[in-house]
């Protein structure tokens, strides 16, 4: 079962990353970041971490979301876009896995929270504070991790974005922050430590 989970995660990521690369190449020739060697290494490590930190069903759902977000982060860092070729298949695959593993209620609550809150931010800010690509990526995060761990992921991602931007001297009005890499980092943190953190928080 564990081998199937790892294989499924990696096959899903490769398929999504390949589609994303083709899409990116069509719009921005020379953009092959989604299938770069560092991204592949990170994806493999995340798939293994999913197996070590979650039961098989959770590893399948959360692992697929995380390894797919690596492709999203790579394309966002290179181009500033979270392509639909990544976010749509990822959302569909993660939602299907959540339904198959019996986590439909948690997934629905996570999606409602992430898409509802941050979709509202996009509407209110007219895309200045957050883009639709980020919201589409957050759909997968919500479906994979449920409401509580998704909140932890977005908190970690936001903190990562603030700290790295401040260190790089980019934390100023009007400067674009590409959120994809930070969201991938937040999801990876929650993949490994989300369950014990939420459990401890709930028992304070």
Steps between C-alpha positions, in 0.01 A plus 500: 500500500779742591679438171174567316455828687850621412461385141161664469625827645797514267305395190236763573765766548685406182177510297401837642849645467527380140167662413608818675827510311325465166259777596781724619705435187207609285473831684860559601754314283794369695308454822568144618531570873218262593710198406834630626725262692466678839120487470513126429722441804270703725196315365658161575593610853147627566350173380725312742419742782130443436553128558699556816267756657149386396300178477472369141165669420617836633837458332329454165284813526747733669799363311343562161407855601851577622693353211270673252554829683871458430424530130279800572773662706759442227287659230395788725858576601610500136206671331279656767209278393326204661379333183158337473682201351631437852225625727194348330628140470641522852169618644310226319745228602519604865122536531452156343753342736336668801164359395649154440675492839190608694617853577231678298358704791839625613597578140178692436548705817860577406407604147213719624730675745793552264307592186236699688741713701774554245266520204336785689838667541556480123161659434539775761857587397429452127796266478752740658557298819455150363442348156251241384785255442575506872135428580497205260810360669336553839211281383739205495643594840153521654388172346815318611544631853154603616415829672734504801819382333424723201492802731836392638636463146388848395639648822837332442499606134420862587769509768750352254406761240535788746834386642666417166372821340625707793843335486518559124391863542184448296243566770372830373183639349440401139756218491364169375542195725477171315309292748528156337839405650390614845175305475696188405725554802201545730336185367824304546524615862142395568559168326770417753387678817140608444324219687698530828480881492122499451458224760701698754310819421163328543603370843630825646 
